[in-house]
C-alpha cells in the first residue's frame, strides 16, 4: 500500500509538471486553453505532494514506533 501511494504521488507530480509546461506551449485550439492545462497541472502537483507528504509522515511514525 505504501509503494502504491509513493508511485501515485510520483505520477501525479510528473503529470502535473508536464501539464504546467504544456500550458505555456499549447495554443488555444478552441477546447483546451493554457490556463486549463496550468490549473490541472497545479492540482495534480499539489495532490502528488500531499500524497507524498502523507506517506512520508506515516513512514516516519512507524519507524519511531518500532525503534
C-alpha positions as CSV (number, residue, x, y, z in Angstrom):
1,X,0.0,0.0,0.0
2,X,2.8,2.4,0.8
3,X,4.5,1.8,-2.5
4,X,1.3,2.4,-4.3
5,X,0.9,5.8,-2.6
6,X,4.5,6.6,-3.4
7,X,4.1,5.8,-7.1
8,X,0.8,7.6,-7.2
9,X,2.4,10.7,-5.7
10,X,5.3,10.5,-8.2
11,X,3.0,10.1,-11.2
12,X,0.8,13.0,-10.1
13,X,3.8,15.3,-9.7
14,X,5.3,14.3,-13.1
15,X,2.0,14.7,-14.9
16,X,1.3,17.9,-13.1
17,X,4.6,19.4,-14.1
18,X,4.2,18.3,-17.7
19,X,0.8,19.9,-17.9
20,X,2.1,23.1,-16.4
21,X,4.8,23.3,-19.0
22,X,2.3,22.4,-21.8
23,X,0.2,25.3,-20.7
24,X,2.9,27.6,-21.9
25,X,3.3,26.0,-25.3
26,X,-0.1,24.8,-26.5
27,X,-2.1,27.3,-28.4
28,X,-5.8,27.5,-27.6
29,X,-7.4,25.4,-30.3
30,X,-11.0,26.0,-29.1
31,X,-11.3,23.4,-26.4
32,X,-8.3,23.4,-24.1
33,X,-6.6,26.6,-23.1
34,X,-3.3,27.1,-21.4
35,X,-5.0,28.2,-18.3
36,X,-6.9,25.0,-18.0
37,X,-3.8,22.9,-18.5
38,X,-2.0,25.0,-16.0
39,X,-4.7,24.7,-13.4
40,X,-5.0,20.9,-13.8
41,X,-1.2,20.7,-13.6
42,X,-1.1,22.7,-10.4
43,X,-3.9,20.5,-8.9
44,X,-2.0,17.3,-9.9
45,X,1.3,18.6,-8.5
46,X,-0.4,19.6,-5.2
47,X,-2.1,16.2,-5.0
48,X,1.1,14.4,-5.6
49,X,2.9,16.5,-2.9
50,X,0.1,15.8,-0.4
51,X,0.1,12.0,-1.1
52,X,3.9,12.0,-0.8
53,X,3.9,14.0,2.4
54,X,1.3,11.7,3.9
55,X,3.3,8.6,3.0
56,X,6.5,10.1,4.4
57,X,4.9,11.1,7.7
58,X,3.3,7.7,8.1
59,X,6.7,6.0,7.4
60,X,8.5,8.2,10.0
61,X,5.8,7.5,12.6
62,X,6.0,3.7,12.0
63,X,9.8,3.9,12.2
64,X,9.7,5.7,15.5
65,X,7.2,3.3,17.0
66,X,9.3,0.2,16.0
67,X,12.5,1.7,17.5
